[in-house]
Amino acid sequence: MVKAKYQSVLDLGEKLNIQNGKIEESDGKLKVWGTAATQYEKNLLWDAIKAAGGDNPSDIMADIKVADESVYARHTVASGETLGKIAKHYYGDAMKYKAIFEANTDILKNPDLIHPDQELVIPNL
């Protein structure tokens, strides 16, 4: 029953390719474990848990680790994107595009010139 309540979280975990995933249901609680690739993906899972169970759910215990703590996320540029748009998506602030640019000077020479399929590091702030 609890598993059904959090099915959207489990589906997201599968979509994100969470590694070492494990799920147990006992005593009316769902217990989940796994390793997300980045902190951003871990945050997505916690947002999904809160969406399903409220801000402080008591019927789920999640132990989600992060495989690569050196970056916040990795992003593959899509057509039409700008560093500002990417910064808004990850940080909620388009002006933080400078941090993304600085973290990617090995492949970017100008913050106004990014191309589809480039993989960018989204740094921890």
C-alpha positions as CSV (number, residue, x, y, z in Angstrom):
1,M,0.0,0.0,0.0
2,V,2.8,2.5,0.9
3,K,4.7,1.4,-2.2
4,A,1.8,2.4,-4.4
5,K,1.8,5.9,-2.7
6,Y,5.4,6.4,-3.7
7,Q,5.3,4.7,-7.1
8,S,6.1,8.0,-8.8
9,V,9.4,8.2,-6.7
10,L,10.3,4.6,-7.7
11,D,9.5,5.4,-11.4
12,L,11.8,8.5,-11.2
13,G,14.5,6.4,-9.6
14,E,14.3,4.1,-12.5
15,K,14.3,6.9,-15.0
16,L,17.4,8.5,-13.4
17,N,19.1,5.1,-13.4
18,I,19.7,5.1,-9.7
19,Q,22.5,2.6,-8.9
20,N,22.4,-0.1,-6.1
21,G,18.6,0.5,-5.7
22,K,16.8,-1.5,-3.0
23,I,13.2,-1.3,-1.8
24,E,11.6,-2.9,1.3
25,E,8.2,-2.5,2.7
26,S,7.6,-3.4,6.3
27,D,5.5,-2.2,9.2
28,G,3.7,0.3,7.0
29,K,6.9,2.0,6.0
30,L,8.7,2.0,2.7
31,K,12.5,1.9,2.9
32,V,14.5,2.8,-0.2
33,W,18.2,2.9,-0.8
34,G,20.3,3.9,-3.8
35,T,23.0,6.0,-5.3
36,A,22.2,9.0,-7.5
37,A,24.7,10.2,-10.1
38,T,24.7,13.8,-8.8
39,Q,23.3,16.0,-6.0
40,Y,20.8,17.4,-8.4
41,E,19.3,13.9,-9.1
42,K,19.2,13.3,-5.3
43,N,17.3,16.5,-4.9
44,L,14.8,15.5,-7.6
45,L,14.1,12.3,-5.7
46,W,13.6,14.1,-2.4
47,D,11.2,16.6,-4.2
48,A,9.3,13.6,-5.5
49,I,9.1,12.1,-2.0
50,K,7.8,15.3,-0.6
51,A,5.3,15.7,-3.4
52,A,3.9,12.2,-2.6
53,G,4.2,12.2,1.2
54,G,4.3,15.9,2.3
55,D,7.2,17.9,3.7
56,N,8.0,15.5,6.6
57,P,6.6,12.0,5.6
58,S,6.7,9.4,8.3
59,D,5.9,6.4,6.1
60,I,9.1,6.4,4.1
61,M,12.8,6.1,4.9
62,A,15.2,7.0,2.1
63,D,19.0,6.6,2.1
64,I,20.2,8.2,-1.1
65,K,23.9,8.6,-1.7
66,V,25.6,10.7,-4.4
67,A,28.2,9.0,-6.7
68,D,29.9,12.3,-7.9
69,E,29.9,15.0,-5.2
70,S,32.4,17.1,-7.2
71,V,29.6,18.6,-9.3
72,Y,26.0,19.6,-8.8
73,A,24.9,18.1,-12.1
74,R,25.9,17.3,-15.6
75,H,23.8,18.8,-18.4
76,T,23.7,18.1,-22.1
77,V,22.9,21.3,-24.0
78,A,19.7,21.1,-26.1
79,S,18.9,23.3,-29.1
80,G,17.9,26.8,-28.1
81,E,19.3,26.8,-24.7
82,T,21.5,29.5,-23.2
83,L,23.7,29.4,-20.1
84,G,21.2,31.8,-18.5
85,K,18.3,29.4,-19.1
86,I,20.4,26.4,-17.8
87,A,21.4,28.4,-14.7
88,K,17.7,29.3,-14.1
89,H,16.8,25.6,-14.3
90,Y,19.4,24.4,-11.9
91,Y,19.8,27.3,-9.5
92,G,16.6,29.3,-10.0
93,D,18.7,32.3,-11.0
94,A,19.7,33.1,-14.6
95,M,22.6,35.4,-13.5
96,K,24.4,32.4,-12.1
97,Y,25.3,31.5,-15.7
98,K,28.8,32.9,-14.9
99,A,29.5,30.0,-12.5
100,I,28.5,27.5,-15.2
101,F,30.7,29.3,-17.7
102,E,33.7,29.3,-15.4
103,A,33.3,25.6,-14.7
104,N,33.4,24.9,-18.4
105,T,36.2,27.1,-19.8
106,D,37.9,24.0,-21.1
107,I,35.1,23.7,-23.7
108,L,33.6,27.1,-23.8
109,K,35.4,30.2,-24.9
110,N,32.4,32.6,-24.9
111,P,29.4,32.4,-22.6
112,D,27.1,33.4,-25.5
113,L,28.3,30.5,-27.7
114,I,27.1,27.0,-26.6
115,H,26.1,24.2,-28.9
116,P,23.7,21.3,-28.7
117,D,25.1,18.1,-27.4
118,Q,27.9,19.8,-25.4
119,E,28.1,18.2,-21.9
120,L,28.4,20.9,-19.3
121,V,29.4,20.6,-15.7
122,I,27.0,22.4,-13.4
123,P,29.1,23.3,-10.4
124,N,28.2,23.2,-6.7
125,L,27.6,26.7,-5.4
